[in-house]
Amino acid sequence: MRYPDAGDDIIDSRDVDKAIEELTDLQEAGEADDDETELLQQLIEFRDEAKGYCPDWDYGEALICEGYFVEYAEQLAGDIGAVNPNADWPNAHIDWEDAADALKQDYTSADFNGETYWFR
């Protein structure tokens, strides 16, 4: 399994849980190296910070990296029909950073190894 990594654009909460389970098994078997042990601790801290604010954690919540959030907001606007993703106007004139900041009002953030992730 490829484990979630800080800086990934989007992480599924179920992948965090699965990685914690696999890394815990490795650690208990005495087979985890230092990097895996460190990642396990980071993932546990991330999960513990986020899960209490994320009612859909167990069902799969998208955790969106701060550095990707503007692109995410633009894609979401197209997906929900707020804008036509194929239209040059008005899309070329929308301040997507401002739109993303406004969207964050409906999201909560948590830290994963120095990266901020946003989720609902």
N, C-alpha and C positions, 0 to 999 in steps of 0.2 A: 504494500500500500504506500502511496505517496502521502506523506503526512502534511497537514496544513502548515503553512509557513507564513510568518509575519511578512506582509507586503503582497501576499496574494490578493488579487483584485476582489474576489468574492470567495468566502468560505461558507460551506454549509455546516450548520451546527451539528448535524448528525455525523459529519466527518471528524469534528472535534471529539465527540464522544467515542467514536470508533478508534481514533488514534490513541486516546487515553487508555482505552481498554487494551489495545495491542501493546502499547508501551509499558503498561502496568504488568502485563503477562511476561514481557521480556525482563523487566526489572525483577520480578518475583522469581524468575528462573535463573537469575544471575547472569543474563545474557545481554543486558543493556549496556551500551558504552556511555561515556560521559556526555556526549552530544544528545543521545536519546534520553538520558536521565534529565538533562537540562530542559529539553523540549517537553518532556512529560510535565515537569513542574510549571513551565510557562503555560501549557495548555490547561492544566488544572486551575491555575490562577485566572486565566481568561474565562473559562467556563464558570467558575465560581462568581466572578464579577458580573458576567452577563446574564446568566440563566435566570436569576431572580427577577429580572426586568423584561424577560422575553418569554411570554406565555407559550409560544409555538416552538420553543427550543427543541423539545423531544420529537417534534413532527417535521423539523427541517426549516430552519430560519436562515435567510441569507444575511451574512455578516459582510458589510461592504466597507472596504478600505477607504480611509480618508482621501488618499491620493487618486482614487477611482470614482469618488462620489459624484463629481460633476458629470462625468460621462454616464454614470448610472442614472442620474436625474434626467439627462437628455434622452436616454433610451427609454426610461419609464414614461416620460411625457409622450413619446411616440407610441409606446405599447398601449397606453390607456386612451389614446385618441385625443389627447390634449393639443397635440400638434401633428401635422402631417410630416413624417420623417423624410419624405421624398421632396418636400417643398423647400425651395430656396428662401422664399419669403413666407413667413416672418422668421424662420429658424435662424437665418444668417444674422439676424438683428437682435436675437434674444441674449441677454446677459445670463448665460448658463451658470456661472459661478454664483450670482445673486439668486437665481432660481434654486440651485442646490442648497444654498444656505437657508432659504425659506423652507425647503422640504425637510431639512434636519429638525425642524420644530416638532415633527411627528416621530422622530427617531431618538434612540438612546445610544450612548457610546460606551465602549469598554476598550481597555488597552490590551494588546497582545504583543509582548516583547518590544515595546516602544512604538508600535503602530496603533492608531486609533481606528476602530471598526464601529460602524453604525448599523443598527438593527431596529426592528419594530417590535 
